[in-house]
């Protein structure tokens, strides 16, 4: 049994496919299968169950996968910290988050961090949902994930940074554009541009609507908040989105952002495997982003 056997096995469990992992690692499917077979010989039990559309871990496989994931994550963190000790201020910080997050939440912080640590490498990996960010965080050697804060996730610690109020995005010539606010009950007669189905923010908005008894229709869906704002600006619909740092409310130009105060704010912030194991450079970067977010007009919703 080798560390590489365990890494490959964890990747197979997460992907649910030997061939997908083979493509990702640029290996043959037979080579990937050999790693799993070696573990099964060592353990004396079957670790994967073959199904028509891939593989799933057996009960024994889940036990080994959970233990291996925790061990590999801890080892990767230790190796990163050793590297930082050797390299001093020339280490690296690796972040996973959504495609538009860096522009909205981190641009000023990145400049400030780079000025302070010019030799530190910054790496950003784009994911399409908070769930995917959690998976990438636990599977790889990433330091931080910027996510929508939700319920507990096994092996992950979440730390809220800022609470984003919701706004209704409409064109400037829309009848609702000059309203001081909009109440959720008024959205039942409006066809809304839907946030991503697999996103935590979309799920939180749907849950808030359900709790308030609002049944909002939708004939358009988007992949991110920026696209929703663009479609609203073009007059192709209305969008309920979080008020992003740096954007004025109610807004100016062709787009108006009308507050929806009765909806509970959307908490966003950092997720890590373990805060006490975070590298010093990653901790400084996380703190720099948090300060930058809470210094903006919409950053008053700081969550300790």
C-alpha positions in Angstrom: 0.0 0.0 0.0 1.4 3.4 -1.0 0.4 7.0 -0.6 -0.2 7.1 -4.4 -2.6 4.1 -4.1 -4.6 6.0 -1.5 -4.6 9.3 -3.5 -5.9 7.5 -6.6 -8.5 5.5 -4.6 -9.9 8.7 -3.0 -10.1 10.3 -6.5 -12.0 7.4 -7.8 -14.5 7.5 -4.9 -15.1 11.2 -5.5 -15.4 10.9 -9.3 -17.4 7.6 -9.3 -15.4 6.5 -12.3 -12.1 4.8 -13.1 -12.0 6.2 -16.6 -12.6 9.8 -15.4 -9.7 9.6 -13.0 -7.5 7.9 -15.7 -8.2 10.9 -18.0 -7.5 13.4 -15.2 -4.2 11.8 -14.3 -3.3 11.0 -17.9 -3.0 7.3 -17.3 -4.7 4.2 -18.6 -7.8 2.8 -16.8 -5.9 -0.4 -16.2 -3.2 1.6 -14.3 -5.8 3.2 -12.1 -7.5 -0.1 -11.5 -4.2 -1.6 -10.3 -4.0 1.0 -7.5 -7.4 -0.1 -6.3 -6.7 -3.8 -6.6 -3.5 -3.4 -4.5 -5.5 -1.7 -1.7 -8.1 -4.5 -1.9 -5.4 -7.1 -1.5 -3.9 -5.3 1.5 -7.3 -4.8 3.1 -8.6 -8.2 2.3 -12.0 -6.8 1.3 -13.7 -5.3 -1.7 -13.5 -1.5 -1.8 -15.5 -0.7 -4.9 -18.8 -1.8 -6.3 -19.0 -1.8 -10.1 -22.3 -0.4 -11.5 -23.4 0.3 -15.1 -22.6 4.0 -14.8 -19.4 3.8 -12.8 -18.3 2.7 -9.4 -19.3 3.5 -5.8 -17.4 2.6 -2.6 -18.5 -0.3 -0.5 -19.0 0.2 3.2 -15.4 -0.8 3.7 -14.4 1.5 0.9 -16.2 4.5 2.5 -14.3 3.8 5.8 -11.0 3.8 4.0 -11.8 6.8 1.8 -12.8 8.9 4.7 -9.7 8.0 6.7 -7.4 8.4 3.7 -9.0 11.8 2.8 -8.3 13.2 6.3 -4.8 11.8 6.3 -3.9 13.1 2.9 -5.3 16.5 3.6 -3.3 16.7 6.8 -0.1 15.5 5.1 -0.5 18.0 2.3 -1.0 20.8 4.8 2.2 19.8 6.6 4.2 19.7 3.4 2.9 23.1 2.5 3.9 24.5 5.9 7.4 22.9 5.6 7.7 24.5 2.2 6.8 27.9 3.6 9.4 27.5 6.4 12.0 26.8 3.8 11.0 29.5 1.4 10.1 32.2 3.9 7.9 34.8 2.2 8.2 33.1 -1.2 5.6 30.4 -0.6 2.1 30.2 -2.2 -1.6 30.6 -1.4 -4.1 28.5 -3.3 -7.8 29.5 -3.4 -10.9 27.9 -4.9 -14.0 29.9 -5.5 -16.6 30.9 -8.2 -15.8 32.5 -11.5 -16.7 36.1 -10.6 -15.7 36.1 -6.9 -12.2 37.4 -7.3 -13.5 40.6 -9.1 -16.2 41.3 -6.6 -14.6 40.3 -3.3 -10.8 40.1 -3.6 -9.4 42.6 -6.2 -8.3 45.2 -3.7 -7.1 42.6 -1.2 -5.0 40.9 -3.9 -3.2 44.2 -4.7 -2.6 44.9 -1.0 -1.3 41.3 -0.4 0.9 41.4 -3.4 2.5 44.7 -2.3 3.3 43.2 1.1 4.4 39.8 -0.2 5.7 40.3 -3.8 7.3 36.8 -4.0 4.3 34.8 -2.9 2.4 32.9 -5.6 -1.3 33.2 -5.8 -3.3 30.4 -7.5 -7.1 30.6 -8.1 -9.1 27.5 -9.1 -12.6 28.1 -10.4 -15.5 26.0 -9.3 -19.2 26.3 -10.1 -20.7 25.9 -6.7 -19.9 25.9 -3.0 -20.3 22.1 -2.9 -17.6 21.8 -5.6 -15.4 24.1 -3.7 -15.7 21.9 -0.6 -14.8 18.8 -2.7 -11.8 20.6 -4.2 -10.7 21.7 -0.8 -10.8 18.3 0.8 -9.4 16.5 -2.3 -6.4 18.7 -3.2 -3.7 20.8 -1.7 -5.8 24.0 -1.6 -5.7 26.4 1.3 -8.9 28.4 1.2 -12.4 28.3 -0.4 -14.6 31.4 -0.7 -18.2 30.1 -0.5 -21.7 30.8 0.5 -21.9 29.8 4.1 -24.4 27.0 4.9 -24.9 24.1 7.1 -22.1 22.0 8.6 -19.9 20.1 6.1 -17.8 17.1 7.3 -14.1 17.9 7.5 -14.7 21.6 6.7 -14.6 24.7 8.9 -16.6 27.7 7.7 -16.1 31.3 8.8 -18.6 33.9 7.7 -17.1 37.3 6.7 -19.9 39.4 5.3 -23.7 39.2 5.0 -25.0 40.4 1.6 -28.5 41.9 1.4 -30.7 40.9 -1.5 -31.7 43.4 -4.3 -34.0 43.2 -7.3 -32.1 44.1 -10.5 -34.3 45.9 -13.1 -33.9 48.3 -16.0 -34.0 52.0 -15.2 -37.3 52.3 -17.2 -39.0 49.5 -15.3 -42.0 50.5 -13.1 -40.2 49.2 -10.0 -37.0 51.0 -10.7 -37.8 54.1 -8.5 -39.2 52.2 -5.6 -37.3 52.5 -2.3 -37.7 48.8 -1.7 -39.7 45.7 -2.9 -41.4 43.2 -0.7 -41.1 39.5 -1.5 -44.9 39.1 -1.9 -44.7 41.4 -4.9 -42.3 39.1 -6.7 -44.9 36.4 -7.1 -46.3 38.0 -10.3 -42.8 38.5 -11.8 -40.9 36.0 -13.9 -37.5 36.0 -12.4 -34.1 35.2 -13.9 -33.2 32.1 -11.9 -29.8 31.7 -10.1 -27.8 28.5 -10.8 -29.7 25.4 -9.7 -26.6 23.9 -8.1 -25.6 27.0 -6.3 -25.9 27.6 -2.5 -27.1 31.1 -3.1 -29.9 29.9 -5.4 -30.9 27.3 -2.8 -30.9 29.9 0.0 -33.1 32.2 -2.1 -35.5 29.4 -2.9 -35.7 28.4 0.7 -36.4 32.1 1.7 -39.2 32.3 -0.9 -40.7 29.1 0.3 -40.7 30.2 3.9 -42.4 33.5 3.0 -45.0 31.7 0.8 -43.7 33.3 -2.4 -44.0 31.3 -5.6 -41.9 33.2 -8.1 -41.9 31.9 -11.7 -38.8 31.7 -13.9 -38.3 31.2 -17.6 -34.6 32.1 -17.7 -31.6 30.6 -15.8 -28.0 31.8 -15.6 -24.6 30.4 -14.4 -23.6 33.3 -12.2 -24.7 36.6 -10.6 -23.0 38.8 -13.2 -25.0 37.2 -16.0 -28.2 37.7 -14.1 -27.4 41.4 -13.7 -26.5 41.7 -17.4 -29.8 40.1 -18.6 -31.7 42.4 -16.2 -29.9 45.4 -17.6 -30.8 44.3 -21.1 -34.5 44.2 -20.1 -34.7 40.4 -20.5 -36.2 39.9 -17.0 -35.9 40.7 -13.3 -33.2 39.2 -11.1 -33.0 38.8 -7.3 -29.3 38.8 -6.5 -27.0 39.6 -3.5 -25.8 43.2 -3.3 -22.2 42.9 -4.2 -19.4 45.0 -2.5 -18.7 48.2 -4.4 -22.1 48.4 -6.2 -24.4 51.3 -5.1 -27.9 50.7 -4.1 -30.3 51.6 -5.7 -27.8 51.9 -8.5 -27.3 54.2 -11.5 -27.0 54.0 -15.3 -29.3 51.6 -17.2 -29.6 49.2 -14.2 -31.3 49.8 -10.9 -30.8 47.7 -7.8 -33.9 47.9 -5.5 -33.5 46.5 -1.9 -35.6 43.5 -0.9 -35.2 44.0 2.9 -37.5 41.2 4.0 -35.2 38.5 2.6 -32.5 37.2 5.1 -29.0 38.3 4.0 -26.7 35.9 2.3 -23.7 35.0 4.4 -20.4 34.5 2.5 -16.9 33.8 3.7 -14.1 31.4 4.0 -14.0 27.6 4.3 -10.9 25.6 5.2 -10.1 22.1 6.3 -8.7 23.4 9.6 -8.0 26.9 10.7 -5.3 26.0 13.2 -3.4 24.2 10.4 -3.6 27.0 7.9 -0.3 28.3 6.6 0.7 31.8 7.9 0.6 33.2 4.4 -2.9 31.8 3.7 -4.1 33.2 7.0 -2.8 36.7 6.1 -4.5 36.5 2.7 -7.8 35.4 4.3 -7.6 38.3 6.8 -6.7 40.8 4.1 -9.8 39.8 2.0 -12.0 40.0 5.1 -10.9 43.5 5.9 -11.3 44.6 2.3 -14.9 43.3 2.2 -15.9 44.9 5.4 -14.5 48.2 4.5 -16.9 48.6 1.5 -20.4 50.2 1.9 -22.1 46.8 1.9 -19.6 45.3 4.3 -21.3 46.5 7.4 -22.8 43.1 7.8 -19.6 41.7 9.3 -20.2 38.4 11.1 -17.6 37.9 13.9 
